[in-house]
Amino acid sequence: MNRKDIIAKDLHLMPLSDEGGYFSETYRSQEKVESEREGSSRSLLTIIYYLMSHDMGGRNYLHSNKSDIVHFFHDGWPVQYITVSPEGKYEEFIVGKDVSKGQVPQLTVKGGYFKAARVMNELKEYETFPGEVPFTLISEAVAPGFDYRDRFVPGLEEVKKLHPNLLQKMEEHIAPDKK
């Protein structure tokens, strides 16, 4: 069994194939906050483990959430994130443990921003043995708490309409079933 499979088993992660890996919700606050969003109230905070794995697609396609999300790096390969603000500001970040190489161990993505991520499997120095399956283990803290009704996955036409000047940069991050 490889390191990715051991982590997935030990943390009781479940497949999340449409998002390139595995996850487990580890915390959902019992405290609620009122919201104007569909369904009205949300948990104050939710936290998940999220393991993106090259053999499960290794990427999290372009989407947005109405809540702020803080990503915390734990193990594996660095992960490249792109974010796009509602005004169209495009940024790239590398979330990982090697701050001397410009990586950041945590990344906050504000609510309403688009984001996408991919495991940087081309970086072979993160293998602990030859041929290891590239993966990234992070946690995501979402406030107000995660609710699928707050998530939006744009298609090609929505991206063309919202950010036509960024289409070339964003197109590779659009889910295949949305093109």
LUMVODREN-134370 format. One record per residue (C-alpha): residue number from 1; x, y, z. Coordinates in pm, 1 decimal, m for minus. Example, Ala and Ser with C-alpha at 12.3 -4.5 7.8 and 13.67 -1.06 7.14 Angstrom:
! residues 2
> 1 1230.0 m450.0 780.0
> 2 1367.0 m106.0 714.0
***
This chain:
! residues 179
> 1 0.0 0.0 0.0
> 2 139.6 343.2 m90.7
> 3 148.5 656.3 124.0
> 4 m162.5 806.2 m39.5
> 5 m369.3 492.9 26.3
> 6 m247.7 468.5 387.3
> 7 m345.7 830.1 454.3
> 8 m685.5 785.5 286.6
> 9 m752.3 472.4 493.9
> 10 m625.6 609.8 826.2
> 11 m822.1 935.9 789.7
> 12 m1137.5 752.6 670.0
> 13 m1149.6 950.5 346.4
> 14 m1422.0 880.7 90.9
> 15 m1380.4 905.7 m288.3
> 16 m1479.0 1236.3 m441.7
> 17 m1407.2 1144.1 m802.5
> 18 m1561.3 1455.2 m958.8
> 19 m1306.2 1659.9 m761.7
> 20 m996.2 1445.8 m816.9
> 21 m953.9 1268.6 m487.2
> 22 m1093.3 1192.3 m143.6
> 23 m1241.5 1385.6 148.8
> 24 m1388.2 1363.0 496.1
> 25 m1578.5 1628.1 686.2
> 26 m1409.1 1639.6 1025.8
> 27 m1602.3 1922.8 1186.8
> 28 m1940.1 2095.2 1146.2
> 29 m2021.9 2360.4 1403.3
> 30 m2354.2 2315.2 1578.2
> 31 m2374.7 2692.9 1604.6
> 32 m2567.9 2846.6 1316.0
> 33 m2551.4 3186.2 1150.1
> 34 m2846.4 3340.7 971.3
> 35 m2798.5 3403.1 602.1
> 36 m2979.2 3549.7 303.0
> 37 m2868.7 3240.6 110.4
> 38 m3098.5 2960.2 m0.1
> 39 m3194.3 2758.9 308.8
> 40 m3134.7 3065.4 530.5
> 41 m2892.8 2945.2 802.7
> 42 m2547.4 2790.5 781.0
> 43 m2315.6 2624.7 1029.4
> 44 m2067.4 2876.7 1164.3
> 45 m1771.4 2666.1 1040.5
> 46 m1698.1 2337.9 864.3
> 47 m1361.2 2164.6 816.7
> 48 m1262.9 1883.7 580.2
> 49 m960.1 1679.9 487.9
> 50 m917.5 1681.7 111.4
> 51 m667.8 1452.8 m61.4
> 52 m619.0 1521.8 m432.1
> 53 m457.8 1230.3 m609.2
> 54 m305.9 1203.2 m956.3
> 55 m468.5 862.4 m1010.4
> 56 m812.4 1017.8 m937.0
> 57 m761.7 1308.8 m1176.0
> 58 m539.4 1519.7 m952.2
> 59 m730.6 1840.9 m997.6
> 60 m1015.1 2043.1 m856.0
> 61 m1195.2 2211.6 m1144.5
> 62 m1298.6 2575.3 m1157.2
> 63 m1574.4 2664.3 m912.1
> 64 m1674.6 2926.3 m660.0
> 65 m1827.6 2919.8 m316.2
> 66 m2015.6 3196.7 m140.3
> 67 m1814.9 3138.9 179.9
> 68 m1449.9 3212.1 255.0
> 69 m1229.0 2900.7 245.0
> 70 m889.1 2865.0 412.9
> 71 m668.5 2584.9 273.8
> 72 m399.8 2431.0 498.5
> 73 m122.6 2212.9 350.8
> 74 m38.9 1889.1 536.0
> 75 149.8 1640.0 316.6
> 76 248.8 1531.1 m32.5
> 77 317.9 1733.1 m343.6
> 78 259.8 2108.0 m368.3
> 79 m69.1 2210.8 m524.6
> 80 m108.6 2494.5 m773.2
> 81 m413.4 2715.4 m722.3
> 82 m555.6 2976.9 m952.7
> 83 m802.3 3231.4 m820.3
> 84 m1012.2 3489.0 m1001.9
> 85 m1184.0 3771.2 m813.8
> 86 m1535.0 3883.7 m911.7
> 87 m1365.9 4187.7 m1073.0
> 88 m1141.0 3963.1 m1283.4
> 89 m809.3 3970.2 m1096.2
> 90 m627.2 3644.7 m1184.2
> 91 m366.4 3507.3 m940.4
> 92 m163.4 3187.2 m905.8
> 93 m36.9 3036.2 m580.0
> 94 162.4 2727.2 m487.5
> 95 40.0 2574.7 m161.3
> 96 306.3 2355.2 m3.0
> 97 562.2 2330.3 273.7
> 98 870.2 2479.0 106.0
> 99 835.7 2850.2 182.1
> 100 1195.1 2907.3 61.3
> 101 1066.3 2825.6 m290.4
> 102 774.0 3066.2 m263.9
> 103 521.5 2806.6 m151.3
> 104 264.0 2905.5 109.4
> 105 141.7 2661.8 378.3
> 106 m204.4 2818.0 379.8
> 107 m420.6 3005.7 131.4
> 108 m743.0 3196.0 186.4
> 109 m988.0 3218.1 m103.2
> 110 m1260.3 3474.6 m41.4
> 111 m1624.2 3392.9 m99.0
> 112 m1735.1 3469.8 m454.4
> 113 m1389.3 3408.5 m604.2
> 114 m1338.8 3134.4 m859.5
> 115 m1068.1 2882.4 m777.1
> 116 m915.3 2572.2 m931.3
> 117 m628.2 2350.3 m818.2
> 118 m402.0 2075.2 m943.8
> 119 m142.2 1845.6 m787.9
> 120 201.6 1940.5 m921.1
> 121 289.8 1581.1 m1012.1
> 122 577.0 1697.1 m1234.1
> 123 783.2 1772.8 m919.4
> 124 955.5 1435.9 m870.6
> 125 1151.0 1548.2 m561.9
> 126 838.6 1492.5 m350.6
> 127 836.7 1115.8 m413.9
> 128 935.7 907.8 m111.1
> 129 991.0 607.0 m338.8
> 130 1012.5 569.6 m720.8
> 131 675.0 561.4 m892.4
> 132 476.9 689.1 m594.3
> 133 130.7 822.3 m687.4
> 134 142.0 1203.8 m658.7
> 135 m105.9 1342.3 m405.3
> 136 m171.4 1645.9 m188.2
> 137 m334.3 1638.3 155.2
> 138 m489.5 1964.4 270.8
> 139 m761.0 2078.0 507.1
> 140 m1025.0 2332.8 415.6
> 141 m1197.5 2546.9 678.0
> 142 m1515.3 2707.3 541.5
> 143 m1696.1 2997.7 710.7
> 144 m1990.9 3019.9 709.5
> 145 m1994.3 2642.2 680.6
> 146 m2000.2 2454.4 351.9
> 147 m2334.9 2392.6 184.7
> 148 m2362.7 2255.8 m170.5
> 149 m2624.9 2522.2 m249.1
> 150 m2347.5 2784.2 m215.4
> 151 m2122.3 2619.7 m475.6
> 152 m2119.8 2721.4 m843.6
> 153 m1936.1 2531.1 m1118.2
> 154 m1922.7 2746.0 m1432.3
> 155 m1923.7 2616.1 m1784.2
> 156 m1736.1 2756.4 m2079.7
> 157 m2018.8 2994.5 m2170.1
> 158 m2037.0 3140.1 m1817.1
> 159 m1661.0 3197.6 m1813.1
> 160 m1678.3 3365.4 m2156.7
> 161 m1953.0 3593.0 m2027.6
> 162 m1800.4 3674.0 m1686.6
> 163 m1429.5 3696.0 m1773.7
> 164 m1379.1 3696.0 m2154.0
> 165 m1028.5 3842.0 m2121.1
> 166 m923.8 3548.4 m1897.0
> 167 m1074.2 3267.6 m2103.6
> 168 m736.9 3146.9 m2233.5
> 169 m598.6 3115.0 m1877.6
> 170 m916.0 2967.0 m1728.0
> 171 m1027.2 2723.4 m2000.1
> 172 m797.2 2437.5 m1894.4
> 173 m950.9 2455.3 m1544.4
> 174 m1312.8 2414.7 m1660.4
> 175 m1460.9 2073.3 m1586.7
> 176 m1473.8 1857.5 m1903.9
> 177 m1849.1 1805.1 m1869.5
> 178 m1897.4 2184.9 m1864.3
> 179 m1718.6 2260.4 m2193.7
***
